[in-house]
């Protein structure tokens, strides 16, 4: 029995059904020939996984099955032409399986078949980043500042070896939803928003709706347009990102109120604005890690903030909120992510 060993870096068993766990690129070598290979891993209901593998010139193969967390077994599934036949010389019958075993943060995989020549499969995780900045024709100076900050973040991810670090302008929530929906086939590992902001999240541009949130409306005079597309926005973010994706909003108050503002709101009997954090609610709704500044911020700080709070390198410049949907941290200025232990997520504060 022949076996081909591969290493896959993925966070498999924390995902929900429908989440992409990652995209991979590599090569398949067999009998002196090399074929380009692409693979995608998708979470399925019941904690099971599906691996979609395609080699140029050879066809497609879908493996499905396996239970988390210690071992995942993929077996040849229906659909598509059989890469199994080209790989192991067995075009018919369920004669191949791929077993992934956890090894720290990776999985080691064994491709086994009952017949056929040996082959070598090498796959490397592809990571992609999307940096979105708000553009406002009536405020070209602000637009230039946001664009420059976005390019700085993108350059950092390019230096990290990301397959893509795309910078895109936006003018409304609808633009951002479209960008995220378009990323579904090649899901993103990092998403960064740059612009003005408030407790209802980043201002994505001058067109309505310019913000999107689920902040409780306690005042009948408060605008509610931003609530309309919350579900659409969170669904697009989930579909356009991998299960281990991280998001940073470089916009004022996206991480809620800083400690001084929070106390001021409590003194005026306003617990919603004292405790509400857009970053927490987006993480709760999507299962992605989301972070943002507590209080006002400066776009020029964006690259350093992203490096500290998403990548765990360096210190934050200002009070920053981080949340993974289950736990959260509030980082004081000058602290590293590892300096602050996470605690259980707060419940959404309702109006009195």
N, C-alpha and C positions, 0 to 999 in steps of 0.2 A: 504494500500500500504506500503510495506516494503522499508526501505532506509538504505544503508550502507554508512558511511562517511569515507573518506580517505583524506590524505593530500599528495600532490605531489609537490616537489620542482623542478621547471623547468622554463626556460625562453622561453615561448612558441611562442610568436608572433614576435620575431626578426629573426626567422629562415627562410631559403629559402627551397623550395620544395626539398625533399630528405634528409634533415638534420635530424639526430637523436637528440632528445631533452633529452634523458637520458634512462638509464636502471634502473630497480627497482627490489628489492627482498623483499619478505615478506611472510605472511601467510594468509590463508583463513580458518576461523573457522565456522563450520556449524554442528549443531546437535551433538556437543561434539567431533567432529573430526577436526583435523588440517591438512591442505594441504599446501605444499610449493608452493608459487606463484612467477612467474617472469613476468615482464611487460616491454615493450619497447614502446616509443612514437616517432612517425615519423611525420615530417612536410610534408604536401601535398600541391599541387598547390592551389592558391586562398586563402592562409592564413588558410587553414583547417588542421586538425590533424588526425592522426590515432593512436589508442591505441591497441597494441597487448598484450593480457593477456593469460597466460598459467598457469594452476595449475596441479601439478603432480598427475596423476591418474584420473583427471577429464576431460582433453581435452583442447581445445583452443577456444578463442573467439576474434574476431576483431571488435572493435568499430571504427566508422569513422564519421567525420563531425565536425561541429562547426566552428564559425567564431571568430577571435580575435578582440579586446583584452579582453573584459570584461567577456564573458561567452563562454564556449565551450561545446557543446552537442554531445556526442557520441551515436550512435545507433548501434544495432547489425547489422554487415555486413555479407556478404556471405563468405564462405570459412572456412574450418576447422570444427571439431566437436564442438558441442555447450556446452561450459562451462556454458552458461546461464541456460540450462536445469538442470545441476547438482547443480547450485547455488540456483535457485529459483523454481525448480520443474516445469518449463515450457519449455520442450524440443522443442516445435514447435512455430513458429510465432514470430514476432518482439515485444516481450512483455517486453523488458528491455532496459533501457537507463542509461547512466552515464553522469551527468552534472558536469563540473568543473567550479568553480567560483574563480576568482582571489582574494587573500587575502594577500596583500603585495607581497612578493617574492614567495608565494606559491599559490596553487590552492586547494580549498576545493571541494571534489567530493561527489555527492550523487548517489548511485546506487539504482534505483527504478524498481520495478517489480509488476505486477498485482496479483501474487500469489506466494506461496511457503514460506517456513520457513525463519526466519531472518538469516543473516550471517554477519560475521565481516571480513573485508578485511583490512590488514595493509601492507603498502608498504613503503620501505625506499630507497632513492636514492643510487645507487652504483656508486662510482667514481673510475676511474682507471687512472694510470699515466704510461707513457712510457718514460724512460730516455735512450737516445741513445748516445754512445760515439764512437769516431773515433779510429780505431786501425790501426797501421802501423807496420808491422813486422820489418821494417828497423829502426824504432825508438821506441824500447820497453820501454824506459824511459818515453817518452811522453804518450804512451798507458797506462802505469801504473798510471800516474797522472790523465789522463782523466777518467779512470775506477774508481779510488778512489773518484773523484769529483762526478761522476754519482751515486755511491753508497751512498754518503752523501745526495744527493738530494732525492734519493729513501727512505732512512731512515726517512727523514723528512715527506714524504707523508705517510709512514706506521704509524708514530706516529699520524698523522692526522686521521687515521682510514680508509684510502683508501682500497678498496677491493683488489686492486693489485697495486704494484709499481714496474714494471718490468724494469730491466737494461739489455740492449742489445748492443753488439758491432756491428759496421758496417764497411764496407770497400769501399762503393761507394754510390752514389745516389740511384742506383738500389736496394741496400739492404734496404735503408730507405723506399723506395716506397713499397717494399714487406711487411715490418713490419707494415706500416700503412694500407695497403690493408687487411692484416690478422686481423686487429683490427676492421673491419667494423661490425662484428656481436656483439661485446662488445665494443662499441666506447669509446674513451679516453676522459677524462676531462682535462688532462695536458700532454703536450709533452715538453721535454727538450732535447736540443742537446748540447753536450760537445765536444770540440775539437779546433783545429786551425781554423782560419777563415779569411775572407777578405770582400771587398765590395760586392762580389758575393755570400756571405753567408758562412756557415760553410764548412770546408773541411771534407767530410764524410769518407775519406780514400784514399789510394793510387791508387785505380782503377778508370778508367775513365768511366763516368764523376764523378769527385770528388766534384763538386759544381753544384748548379743549381740556376739560377736567370734570371731576365728580364732586367738587367741593359743595357741601350742603348750602343751600340758599336760605338764609335766615331773614333776609330783608326783601320785601316785595319789590323794592326799587333796584335790586341787584340784577345785573344782566344774567340771563340763563342760556344765551346762544351757545356758549362753550360746552354745555352739557349734551347737546344734541348728538354730536359725533363721537362721544367718548367710547362707546362700544365699537364703532367702526375703526377708530384710531387704535385701540388696544388690540383688536383682532389683527389689523394690518401689521402691527409691531411684532406680534407673535409669529405670524406667518412669514415675515420677512427676515427673521433672525433665528439663529441657532438656540438650542435650549440653554447653553451656557453664555449667551450674549450679555454684554454689559452696556449700559446707556448712561451718558452724562449730559445734563442740560446746563450749559454755561449761560445762565440767564437769572436775573434777580429773583430771589424768593422761591425758586423751584424746589429747594430743599426746606421750604417753610420759613418761619420766623427765627431770627437769631435769639439768643437768650434775653437780650434787652427788649426786643420787640415783643417777645412772648409775654414777658412780665407786664409790659404796657397793656397788651390786650386783656390779660387776666385782671388787671386793675380796673379796666372798663367793662368787665363782665362779658368778654367776647372769647369764649373758649375755643370756638371753631378756628378763628384765625391764629389763636395762640398755639394750637396743636396741629392744624392741618398741614400736611406736606405732600405736594404733588408727586414728588419722587416716591414716597411710600405707597401712594395709591396706584401709581403706574406699576410699581413692582408687584403689588398685591394682585393687580388685574392680569398681569402677563407672566409672572413667574421669572422675569428677568431681573438682574441686578440693575438698580437705577440709583443715581446719585445726583446731587445738586447743591448749590450754595444756599446756606441759611442766611437770609438777609440780602442786602445788595451785593453786587459783584462787579468785576471789571473783566471785559472780554479778553484783555491782554493776559489775564491769569489762566485762561482756559487750558492751554497746553500743559502747564505745570499741575493744575488741578486734575486733569485727566490722568496724567502720569501717576500722581499720588494715589488717587482714590479708585481708579479702575485697574491700574497695573501694579499697585503696591510698591511704587518706587518714589522715594522722597516724601516730603511733608506737604500738607495742605496749607494754603495761605490764609484761609478764613474758615469759620465754622462751616462744616459741611455735613450733609445728611446722606447716609448710605443705607440701602435696604435691598434685601433679596426676596421679599415677599413673605418671609416667615420671621426673620429677625432684622434688626436695624442697629445702626451705630450713629452717634453724633460725634464727629471729630472736631476738637477745638483747634484753633490756629496753631500751626507748628507741629502737629502730631502726624504720625504715620498711620496707615490703615491698621497695621498690626498692633498698634499701641492701645487700641480701643476694642474691648470685647463686645460682641453683639449681644443684644438682649431681645426678648420676645417683642414682636411687633405690636404697636399700639392699635387699639380699636378706633374706627372712624368716629370722631366726635360729632354728635348731632346737635341741631339747634335746640335751645331750651324752650 
